[in-house]
Amino acid sequence: MSEVSVIIPTHNRAAFLEEAIESILFQDYKDFELIVVDDGSTDGTRELIRTYGERVIYLHQDNKGVSCARNRGIENSTGKYIAFLDSDDKWLPKKLSSQIDFFSCNTDAMICHTEEIWVRNGVRVNPMKKHKKYSGMIFERVLPLCIVSPSSVMIRRDLFLGIGLFDESLPACEDYDLWLRIASRFPVYLLETPLMIKRGGHKDQLSSKFVGLDRFRIKALVNILESGVLSPGQREATLRELRRKCTIFGNGCMKRGRIEEGKGYLGLAEKYEYRV
């Protein structure tokens, strides 16, 4: 059994995958297992993984989405800690060792994430202010949008026992949904050193594939509201964000001629208006 299980979900990203794998194998911390979950790739991913032999555990499944791929990796892992790396991202060499050191010094902590370097179309860029990262009880900070990158986190395996895995009904914003569930109950600690490279701008990103991502965030907000785990303050903050997102998204649907869809979201905002 390894101390850390590293899980890469991938679908037709052989061009990026090799760099992602190499960034893991070159970590200065070596007590890990690397699991690649191939979500129905047709681009030579299997052949690439074979070149790594026993250094990579390869799992293949039909194309079921990133949530299912990550969940399968978790279910087949053995580590005390779980770390994810999206196949288009990369880690810097001290990523694992820095997070293991953090957990060694903070034995009550369940999850930590790191600062990151953003690269878009090969050019380094600065994240906008709304993407600023925070540490501690960050639930209200997480509500507007996802500010925790899956590739930056390390999570104690035990956390999933109470929180559950990724929601496989969400084709996108599945990480936003998980962070809501975690941040509502546990501190999410930040290591302020950039330890990963977040690459974007390519056409196959989920954020590019799905138009109107807020509809998935709205579903996640309804789910956390109905879960019964929120404190009164968290519930009020969640209601405000749900009403805001429903109003904006519903009005956007109306302007684009999707009248019934728009009415549905505006009605959802009204439904929760009086349930503070």
Secondary structure, 3 states (H helix, E strand, C coil): CCCEEEEEEECCCHHHHHHHHHHHHCCCCCCEEEEEEEECCCCCHHHHHHCCHHHCEEEEECCCCHHHHHHHHHHCCCCCEEEECCCCCEECCCHHHHHHHHHHHCCCCCEEEEEEEEEECCEEECCCHHHCCCCECCHHHHCCCCCCCHHHCEEECCHHHHHCCCCCCCCCCHHHHHHHHHHCCCCEEEEEEEEEEEEECCCCCHHHHCCCCHHHHHHHHHHHHHCCCCCHHHHHHHHHHHHHHHHHHHHHHHHCCCHHHHHHHHHHHHHHHCCC
